[in-house]
Amino acid sequence: MEVRIGVIYTPKEISIEVDSSPDDLIKAINAAMKDDDAMVWLNDISGRKVGIPSERLAYVEIETGPDSKRVGFGPV
């Protein structure tokens, strides 16, 4: 599934592919948000670790459906 994360004061978002469940991902983010000094750590499908300071998270988008990968132009 694809996860897009917005970071405060950063114009680009972080986009990674993870293989964990949406519920596990939400639990990990919520746990990190409870502690202002915590990092949100995610493992992508290629084994890379990505860490974001929890106080810098602006938003998190989780795409789980098969329609999340669309190509082309025009109305959806």
C-alpha positions in Angstrom: 0.0 0.0 0.0 1.2 3.5 -0.6 1.6 6.0 2.2 2.0 9.8 1.6 3.2 11.9 4.5 3.2 15.7 4.6 5.9 17.3 6.7 5.5 20.8 8.2 7.7 23.5 6.4 8.5 21.1 3.6 7.0 21.7 0.1 7.3 18.0 -1.0 5.5 15.0 0.6 7.2 11.7 1.4 5.7 8.8 -0.6 6.6 5.2 0.3 5.3 1.7 -0.4 4.8 -0.4 2.8 3.5 -3.9 3.3 2.1 -3.4 6.8 -1.7 -3.3 7.4 -3.4 0.1 7.6 -4.4 -0.6 11.2 -0.9 -1.3 12.3 0.4 1.8 10.6 -2.3 4.0 12.2 -1.4 2.5 15.6 2.3 3.2 15.2 1.7 6.8 14.1 -0.8 7.4 17.0 1.7 6.0 19.5 4.5 8.3 18.2 2.2 11.3 18.2 1.6 10.9 22.0 5.3 11.6 22.6 6.5 15.0 21.1 10.1 13.8 21.0 9.3 10.5 19.1 10.0 9.5 15.6 7.6 7.8 13.3 9.6 5.0 11.7 8.3 3.2 8.6 9.9 0.3 6.6 9.3 0.4 2.9 9.0 -2.7 0.7 12.7 -2.5 -0.4 13.9 -2.6 3.2 14.7 1.1 3.6 13.8 2.8 6.9 12.2 6.2 6.9 12.0 8.3 10.1 9.9 11.5 10.5 9.8 13.5 13.8 6.3 13.2 15.1 6.0 16.9 15.8 6.6 17.7 12.1 3.8 15.5 10.7 1.2 17.6 8.8 -0.9 14.7 7.3 -0.8 11.1 6.5 -2.6 9.5 3.5 -3.0 5.8 3.2 -4.1 4.3 -0.1 -5.1 0.6 0.2 -7.5 0.1 -2.7 -6.7 -1.3 -6.1 -7.7 1.9 -7.8 -5.0 3.9 -6.0 -2.7 3.5 -9.1 -4.3 5.5 -11.9 -2.6 6.6 -15.1 -4.0 9.1 -17.5 -5.7 12.4 -17.8 -9.3 13.6 -17.5 -12.1 13.0 -15.1 -12.0 10.1 -12.7 
